[in-house]
Amino acid sequence: MNYLKEILAFYDMQEINRLSTGQIALWHALMCVNNKCAWNEWFTVAISTLELKTDLSRQGVYKARNTLKQKGYIDFKENGNGKASSYKINTLSYFAQDTSQVIAQVIAQVASQDTAQVIAPINKLNVNETKRNNNPQTPKGGDGVKNRVVFISL
């Protein structure tokens, strides 16, 4: 797992899938612990450790981890009475990459549609200008303006 790519992907996902500050703190705490465990697929950490690292109450940790599991950020298994739970951090970089590609495609599509809508009136304006300039009854330049500048805002 690439720590930096996962963090960047995590924040990319925040744009479309918002988490609370407690859930964000828990995800970062789990990433920190897993980094110290040399990126094991499953690793074990005590609730008390997560409470210290996140400044959440026991109930806050339980609630945050349930939400993270429901949203697909992590998985966890409880290991029985008094034993630390096992956690698995799901990779986000693949999803975020797909999301970035989809967003780029949508932006490109919208931009091309807007450009087509803007270009059509400009072409019509140029044709009208040409007709007016070629009409012997209309003074050269139409309304006396020699150079026209058209600004387009997308």
Secondary structure, DSSP 8 states (H G I E B T S, - for coil): --HHHHHHHHHHHHTTS---HHHHHHHHHHHHHHHHTTS-SSEEE-HHHHHHHHT--HHHHHHHHHHHHHTTSEEEE--STT--EEEEE---HHHHHHHHHHHHHHHHHHHHHHHHHHHHHHHHHHHHHHHHHH-TTS-TTTTT-S--------
